[in-house]
Amino acid sequence: MTLAQQVCEACRADAPRVTDAEISEWLPLIAAWQLDAEDGIKKLSRQFKFANFVDAMSFAGHVAELAEAHGHHPALLVEWGKVTVTWWTHKIKGLHKNDFVMAAKTDAIATGLCQ
């Protein structure tokens, strides 16, 4: 089963963060995503490009619907012709498998919308 076919698990504040071995296993499956850290918190981010602002807003809306359906919400930065999506798990202040699953699902949305 691919990451995009999986569902988010309910995440508790004491849930374990992903290990370096898990990151090494899953990051290649979402190769366009960057592993970043902000204030010591690991995050996944990717910038998607579009022809105009309306298309960028449409994509952001689809990602918002995905987030609501799974109860897991990213940071979205919408600009003219691009959207930056950043996934991490707020409760654990880092990455959980859910973030990799949602990044893969975001890629699946983008497949039909991006140039």
Secondary structure, 3 states (H helix, E strand, C coil): CCHHHCCCCCCCCCCCCCCHHHHHHHHHHHCCCEEEEECCEEEEEEEEECCCHHHHHHHHHHHHHHHHHHCCCCEEEEECCEEEEEECEHHHCECCHHHHHHHHHHHHHHHHHCC
